[in-house]
Amino acid sequence: MRAIAKDTKSRILKEQFIPDHVFIYIAKGGISFFDGNKTYTLKAGDGCIARKNQLAKFILLESEDEFEPIIFCFEEAFLRAFQLKHKTQSNSFKTNDAFIEIRKTDLMDNFILSLKPYYKGIMELDEAFEDLKYEELLIILLKQDPDLVAVFFDFGIPEKINLEAFMNKNFKFNVSINRFAFLTGRSLSSFKRDFKAIFNDSPSHWLVKRRLQEAYLLIEQKNEKPSDIYLDLGFESISHFSVAFKKMFGLSPSELTIKK
């Protein structure tokens, strides 16, 4: 089952690697995404495409309504079959944005309304209609924005990119070294070799050091609270963050706050 929906009211900052293209429509509530460079906010009635092979952090917005998205994950096998059936040709459209806004139209609004009879359980689609609704949605998306052809039907793996720029942009994301290697278009061994040549350090050690340096800056110069920043900087717990911080700087985050 590819279509999912309801979430909880939790507002804890979470992060996600996006392995497939995802259509997101907000039925109720709101959410903010951060891709390491830009922040995208979606509220009820808004929709977007989250591009595959991207990193994103997200947090639910405070709302009187329980957060309720409608989500379609477009797997590669489905997209290849669609392309073959409809003889879809790609184009030269390029974007670096992790999220692409979907315009509000009557066509899209009517499609969202049409899903209601096929909900099964917590907004899952009846399997008998799932592929049909996926195909219908993709036809609508491509009709509204033909440039999306280049997004959906790009089946290549990430190309080798500037490692230094990528890491300085994405060091806050708490993902594996294997994932960083893949996203920069490298094998794990090539990634480690290139990383050592650029940063003169191992990826794991550099990531912790870079995150702690950012933490020090946020606490000392921007008056941020340690409890408000440790998750955003890729630490899994406040205790882990505090121990690592004190080991590097000789004082804990709370001691730096008091020292100021």
C-alpha positions in Angstrom: 0.0 0.0 0.0 1.6 3.2 -1.1 -0.9 5.9 -0.1 -0.8 7.0 3.5 -2.2 9.8 5.5 -3.0 10.7 9.1 -0.2 11.5 11.5 -0.2 12.4 15.2 -0.2 15.8 16.9 3.5 15.4 17.7 5.5 18.5 16.9 8.9 16.9 17.5 11.4 17.9 14.8 12.1 14.8 12.6 14.3 14.2 9.6 13.8 12.1 6.6 15.7 10.8 3.6 13.2 10.9 0.6 13.9 7.8 -1.5 11.0 8.2 -3.9 9.1 11.2 -5.4 6.2 12.0 -3.0 3.1 14.0 -3.6 1.9 15.7 -0.4 -1.4 17.5 0.1 -2.4 19.0 3.4 -6.0 18.3 4.3 -5.8 19.6 7.8 -3.2 21.3 10.0 0.2 22.4 8.7 3.9 21.4 8.4 7.2 23.0 7.7 10.1 21.3 5.8 13.8 22.4 5.8 16.1 21.0 3.2 19.4 22.4 4.5 18.9 25.6 2.6 15.3 26.7 2.3 12.2 26.3 4.5 8.9 25.3 3.0 5.6 25.7 4.8 2.4 23.9 3.8 -1.0 24.6 5.3 -4.5 23.1 4.7 -5.2 23.2 0.9 -1.5 23.3 -0.1 0.3 20.7 -2.0 3.9 19.9 -3.2 6.2 17.3 -4.7 9.0 16.2 -2.5 11.8 15.1 -4.9 13.6 11.8 -4.4 17.1 11.5 -3.1 16.7 14.6 -0.8 17.3 15.2 2.9 14.6 17.1 4.8 13.7 18.0 8.4 10.1 18.6 9.2 8.0 19.8 12.1 4.2 20.0 12.5 2.7 23.4 13.0 0.5 24.2 15.9 -3.1 23.9 14.9 -6.6 23.2 16.3 -6.9 20.4 13.7 -5.2 17.1 13.9 -2.5 17.0 11.2 -4.0 15.2 8.2 -1.9 14.9 5.0 -2.7 12.9 1.8 0.5 11.3 0.6 1.3 9.4 -2.6 4.8 7.8 -2.9 5.7 7.3 -6.6 7.9 4.2 -6.8 10.2 3.8 -9.7 8.5 0.7 -11.0 5.2 2.5 -11.3 6.8 5.5 -13.0 8.5 3.3 -15.6 5.3 1.5 -16.4 3.5 4.8 -16.7 6.2 6.2 -19.0 6.0 3.1 -21.2 2.2 3.2 -21.4 1.9 6.9 -22.1 5.1 7.2 -24.2 6.1 10.2 -22.0 9.2 12.0 -23.1 11.4 13.9 -20.7 12.6 17.5 -21.1 15.5 19.7 -20.0 13.8 21.2 -16.9 16.2 21.3 -13.9 15.7 22.4 -10.3 17.7 22.2 -7.1 14.7 22.6 -4.9 13.8 19.6 -2.7 10.1 20.6 -2.8 8.1 21.8 -5.8 4.9 23.7 -5.1 1.7 22.3 -6.7 -0.7 25.0 -7.9 -4.2 25.1 -6.6 -6.6 24.3 -9.4 -10.2 23.0 -9.7 -8.8 19.8 -11.3 -6.6 19.1 -8.3 -9.3 20.0 -5.8 -11.8 17.6 -7.5 -9.2 14.8 -7.5 -8.7 15.2 -3.7 -12.4 15.1 -3.2 -12.7 12.0 -5.4 -10.4 10.0 -3.0 -12.9 9.9 -0.2 -15.0 6.9 -1.4 -11.8 4.8 -1.7 -10.4 5.5 1.8 -9.8 2.2 3.7 -8.9 2.4 7.4 -6.9 5.5 8.2 -7.1 7.1 4.8 -5.4 4.2 3.0 -6.7 3.6 -0.5 -8.6 0.5 -1.5 -6.1 -1.6 -3.3 -8.5 -2.3 -6.2 -8.4 1.5 -7.0 -4.9 2.3 -5.9 -3.1 2.2 -9.3 -5.9 3.9 -11.0 -5.8 6.9 -8.6 -2.0 7.0 -8.8 -2.3 7.2 -12.6 -5.0 9.8 -12.5 -3.0 11.9 -10.1 0.1 11.7 -12.2 -1.8 12.7 -15.4 -3.2 15.7 -13.6 0.2 16.8 -12.2 1.8 16.5 -15.7 -1.1 18.4 -17.3 -0.8 21.2 -14.8 3.0 21.4 -14.9 4.6 19.7 -17.9 8.1 20.4 -16.5 7.4 17.7 -13.9 8.1 15.2 -16.6 11.8 15.8 -16.1 11.4 15.3 -12.4 9.4 12.1 -12.3 11.1 10.3 -15.1 14.7 10.9 -14.2 15.8 7.4 -13.1 19.5 8.2 -12.8 21.4 7.9 -9.5 22.9 11.1 -8.0 25.9 12.4 -10.0 29.2 13.1 -8.4 29.0 16.6 -6.9 31.1 19.1 -4.9 31.6 17.2 -1.6 32.8 20.2 0.4 29.8 22.3 -0.5 27.3 19.5 0.1 28.7 18.6 3.6 28.8 22.2 4.7 25.1 22.5 3.7 23.9 19.2 5.1 26.0 18.5 8.2 23.0 19.0 10.5 21.3 15.9 9.0 21.6 12.8 11.2 22.0 10.2 8.5 24.5 7.5 7.9 27.9 7.9 6.2 26.6 5.5 3.5 23.7 7.9 2.8 26.0 10.9 2.5 28.2 8.9 0.1 25.3 8.0 -2.1 23.9 11.5 -2.2 27.3 12.9 -3.3 27.5 10.3 -6.1 30.3 8.2 -4.5 31.0 4.7 -3.3 31.7 4.6 0.5 35.4 4.1 -0.1 35.6 7.0 -2.6 33.6 9.2 -0.2 35.9 8.6 2.7 39.0 9.1 0.5 37.7 12.4 -1.0 36.5 13.5 2.4 40.0 13.0 4.0 41.6 14.9 1.1 39.3 17.9 1.6 38.7 18.1 5.4 41.8 16.2 6.6 39.5 14.3 9.0 37.2 11.3 9.0 33.5 12.0 8.2 32.2 10.9 11.6 34.6 13.0 13.6 34.2 16.0 11.3 30.4 15.8 11.6 30.4 15.9 15.4 32.9 18.7 15.5 31.1 20.8 12.9 27.7 20.4 14.7 29.3 21.3 18.1 30.9 24.4 16.5 27.5 25.4 15.2 26.0 24.8 18.6 28.6 27.0 20.4 27.8 29.8 17.9 24.1 29.5 18.4 24.3 29.5 22.2 27.0 32.2 22.5 26.0 34.7 19.8 22.3 34.0 19.2 21.2 33.1 22.8 19.7 29.8 21.7 18.8 27.3 24.4 20.6 23.9 24.3 17.3 22.1 24.6 16.0 23.9 21.5 18.9 23.2 19.2 20.3 19.7 19.8 17.8 17.8 17.6 18.1 20.4 14.8 21.9 19.8 14.9 21.6 16.1 14.4 22.1 14.9 18.0 19.7 12.1 19.2 19.6 13.1 22.9 20.3 16.2 25.0 22.7 14.0 27.2 24.7 12.9 24.2 24.9 16.5 23.0 26.0 17.8 26.4 28.7 15.2 26.9 30.2 15.8 23.5 30.0 19.6 23.9 31.8 19.5 27.2 34.5 17.1 25.9 35.2 19.6 23.0 34.9 22.9 24.8 35.6 22.1 28.4 32.2 23.3 29.7 28.7 22.1 29.2 26.1 23.9 27.1 24.3 25.0 30.2 27.6 26.4 31.7 28.2 28.4 28.5 24.7 29.8 28.8 25.3 30.9 32.4 28.8 32.2 31.5 27.3 34.6 29.0 
